[in-house]
């Protein structure tokens, strides 16, 4: 692939300019979908454990619970990534 093809492809994808790489928000759609599915499963479990029926809840309430679970998953990924980097550098926070 030559430079003109690469530049042409970049101009077709303006969203690349707005990506902030250090954050989990800059993840591909494939992983974003996986996180969403996992959050839906966790939200369903959380609602059932609380004694509610997910089918009787409003769509807005379900979306709030799923968003909370997505944030927890993203936070977990971020924390694990930080610990992996620290381990590579030979740093230990727990001892």
N, C-alpha and C positions, 0 to 999 in steps of 0.2 A: 504494500500500500504506500502510495507516495504522499507527500506533505499536503498537496492540494485536496486529495480525497479526505484526509484527516480533518483539515480545516473546514471542508464542506460539511462533513458529518457533524462537527462541533457547532456550526452555525444552524444546523437543523435541530439541535437540542439546546435551546436557550435555558432550560432548567438546570443544566450543568453549571452555569455561572452562579446560580443561587445556592448551590449545595455547600454546606459547611461540613467538611469531612470529619472533624473530631467528634461529631455528635451521631447518635444512633439514628437520627432522623434521615440520614443520608444513605439508607440501606436500599438495596434493590427491591423491586415489587415482589419478587418471589419470596424473599424473607419477610417482607412486610405482611404478606398474605398468611404466611406460616404463623407469625406472631399474633395476627388477628384471630386466626382459627384457635390457637392455643388459649388466647384471652377469652374467647367465647366459651370454650369448654370449662375454663376455670370459673368464669362468671356463673355459668349454669350450676356448677357444683356449689359455689358460694351461696347462690340463691336458695338451692334445695336444702343445704345445711341450715340456713337461717329459718327454714320452715315455710317458705313461700313457694308459689307456683309460678315459674317463668312465663307461662302462657297467660296468666292473669295480670301481669305487670304492663305498664304503659311502655311504649317504644322508647320514649325519652329516658325513662328510668333504667331500662335495659342498656341503653347506649352509655349511660353514665357508669354503670357497673363494669361494662366491657372496657371502657376507656381507662378506668382505674386499674383493671387487670393488665391492660396493655402497658401502662406506665410502670407497673411493678415488674413486668417481664423485661422491658427496656432498661430499667434501672439495674436489674440483676445482670443483664448482659454487660452493661457498662462497668459494674463492679468487678465482674469476672475478668473483663478485659484489662482493667487496671491492675488487678492482682497478677495476671499473667505477665504484664510488662514489668512489674516489680520483681517477679520471680526471675525473669530473664536478666534483669540487672543485678540479681543476687541480693535484693533487699528483703528484709523480713519485718513485717509490722507486728507480728504476734509473739516475738520471743526475743 
